[in-house]
């Protein structure tokens, strides 16, 4: 058991959403290698290009980058 998380069996019941995982993979695949290495390079026009290349919206790209920033801390 981990502190503040609860029993591990609770985590085992959580199945990842395949649709969301496919969206994340598409967004990451639409980034250049330099953008993957340094997320600070991604400005507004690059976000639009990534969204267009991945078939998602700019909001989805923004959400993924915010989530990455939070997890990096």
Secondary structure in CASP SS format (residue, H / E / C, confidence):
PFRMAT SS
TARGET T0000
AUTHOR 0000-0000-0000
METHOD secondary structure of the structure
MODEL  1
X C 1.00
X E 1.00
X C 1.00
X C 1.00
X C 1.00
X E 1.00
X C 1.00
X H 1.00
X H 1.00
X H 1.00
X H 1.00
X H 1.00
X C 1.00
X C 1.00
X C 1.00
X C 1.00
X C 1.00
X H 1.00
X H 1.00
X H 1.00
X H 1.00
X H 1.00
X H 1.00
X H 1.00
X H 1.00
X H 1.00
X H 1.00
X H 1.00
X H 1.00
X C 1.00
X C 1.00
X C 1.00
X H 1.00
X H 1.00
X H 1.00
X H 1.00
X H 1.00
X C 1.00
X H 1.00
X H 1.00
X H 1.00
X C 1.00
X C 1.00
X H 1.00
X H 1.00
X H 1.00
X H 1.00
X H 1.00
X H 1.00
X H 1.00
X H 1.00
X H 1.00
X H 1.00
X H 1.00
X C 1.00
X C 1.00
X C 1.00
X H 1.00
X H 1.00
X H 1.00
X H 1.00
X H 1.00
X H 1.00
X H 1.00
X H 1.00
X H 1.00
X H 1.00
X H 1.00
X H 1.00
X H 1.00
X H 1.00
X H 1.00
X C 1.00
END
